[in-house]
Amino acid sequence: MKKGLKIVFTTGIALTVIYLCLPYYVRQAVIHLYPDIDDLELFDKHVVHAPDSSRTWPKATDYNRYRMSAEEEAFLDEMETVAFLVIQHDSIVYENYRNGWNDTLTSNLFSGTKSIVGLLVGIAHEEGYIKSLDDPVSNYLPEFKEGEKSDVTIRNLLTMSAGLSWDESYASLFSLTTQGYYGNNLRELALGLDVVDKPGKQFSYRSGESQVLAFTLEAATGKTISDYAEEKLWRSLQAGHDAYWLLDRENGDEKAFCCFHTTARDAARFGHLMLNNGYWHERPVVPEEYMREALSPASYLLNQWGNGALDYYGFQIWLLHYRDQINPYFRGMLGQYIMAIPSRNAIFVRLGHKCSKEYIREANSDIFDHLDIVMHILDQRE
């Protein structure tokens, strides 16, 4: 008995010593485990304030008339969906909250945040903060002045073709993605990346490139990305609720490769921008010319397999080939989707705790199942 207690005690001491020797970000990952959409209280954050006067989405006359089949309900449950929102002709057609969620709770959009950064770059370009999308990043960040890093342009970052040495791994405790999410010095991490592939040749999804893009934007505007988003997006979009941008530490830097928190209804405002070439109703928010390019595939690049032209990514925005449609969308880990469906003048938002681990080419397979439900809802209206 005493020997057993001694072994337990010794093992406990050893594990404690090992834990304390781990890097800060690994210790945080061990404590909090896998990221989830309700991580708002785990990190410091900046508030992106909603304006005093918001514009609400009206409800369609047939609001929530659609009744999901047992199979559709089971699928949403399997994917641990918390919000499912369909808007057509600027009115809410269908809205469903599950697992204790509601229309005021915010979710981390995860990598959907990258698309927000991309929109802000377009605004900064129009305002003259960024002279050209083909400017070298070194014009704004001195860390990119030497070696192959001097060849990286803003356009390369926008199209995920900068070739930076980022490890896009979500399962490893020691990956750069884990360090970016749980660490406390994003600036050192992102600006210390090297070039490992020739810039401007091939699309390769790397979160670190979005983070460098955000630092470039901040250097160009002289404003934090939260403040710039509040001024140029959140107020212009007449958002209904405050949003939150998670930081790497107190008074630190925004996690621009992931972590913007908002509600489903406010997330749909980004869908409206995609649907209307950068306009929020009659108000231009993102320059129309830039928006058209952002929503077009960067086909001068090779795709991630290197065997054909890129046809599914623009400027930090995904393009989904579905049936005979091409639908632009924001995409975040665990299935955070904000999609414009131009052929139906519709917007779709889905938030949840889970997505499919299977892929159909570049897309998680569940996005097609979600879209099938959206189409059933829209078809019933005709």
Secondary structure, 3 states (H helix, E strand, C coil): CHHHHHHHHHHHHHHHHHHHHCCHHHHHHHHHCCCCCCCHHHCCEEEECCCCCCCCCCECCCCCCCCCCHHHHHHHHHCCEEEEEEEECCEEEEEEECCCCCCCCCEECCCHHHHHHHHHHHHHHHCCCCCCCCCEHHHCCHHHCCHHHHHCEHHHHHCCCCCECCCCCCCCCCCHHHHHHHCCCHHHHHHCCCECCCCCCECCCCHHHHHHHHHHHHHHHCCCHHHHHHHHHHCCCCCCCCEEEEECCCCCCECCCCCEEECHHHHHHHHHHHHCCCEECCEECCCHHHHHHHCCCCCCCECCCCCCECCCECCCCEEEEECCEEEEEEEECCCEEEEEEHHHCEEEEEEECCCCCCEECCEECHHHHHHHHHHHHHHHHC
